[in-house]
Amino acid sequence: MLVFELPMQIYFLAPVPAEQVSGRIARLLDGALEKNGPGGAQKSLFWPYTFDQPCPLEAEHIYLEGKIYTVRIRTVSQELAEFFIRRLPGAGNDCIHVLSGQLRLIPRCLLERVHSLTPVVVKTERGYWRNQMQLVEYEERLKENLIRKYNFFQHASLSGDFLLFRDIAFMNRKPVRVAQSDISLLGDKVSLKAASNDTAQELLYMALGTGMGENNARGCGFLGYRFR
């Protein structure tokens, strides 16, 4: 499995608050995929891509009209990466215009730590996880989610008998609100110290391209990383 990254230069046709920008970018990608996207890219159990918030983030947390920003899209699908780099430059909607982009590989190196640059969302039937489960259950949900993604994309049957990370730290003092269509979810900024076994390294490398947690194709759970 390889992780492809596409830094795309974009500008906004009107000012956009930071809490709304992930939804706007998701709609842009949805529109591109609905027209001529690879088969199944949007209609599967897990979508094989994620993206971060545009950079730089303005001090006022409002993206400015006409200013150029960079948004990174990542995917574990080479077909999808090649589709995006062909189709997105020059594309746009009533909010965003894409200028140009690049396609590159994230190298396979030993990961020391991963950390979420956009909130990790773990949904329960009754809302935010802290009101429903203990930390150990939350950690298990993160692990189970990655295993399910790996088995889905690799057509594998990996079990959970391994250590995924050796430490977890939360970078937010209170839940981070995530706007999703006409609702808001609550997420967290987390930092994980990676275990060094091969399975953990494989899954955390995959997570760079798929995101961690849920709603990754809506901009949640996008990871930064540090190699050893």
Secondary structure, DSSP 8 states (H G I E B T S, - for coil): --EEEEEEEEEESS-EEHHHHHHHHHHHHHHHHHHH--TTSSSSSS-SEEE---BS--TTSEE-BT-EEEEEEEES-HHHHHHHHHHSTT-B-SSEEEEEE--EEE----EEEEEESS-BB-EETTEEGGGT--HHHHHHHHHHHHHHHHHHHHT----S-S--EEEEEE--SS-EEEEETTEEEEEB-EEEEE--SHHHHHHHHHHHHH-SSB-GGGT-S-EEEEE-
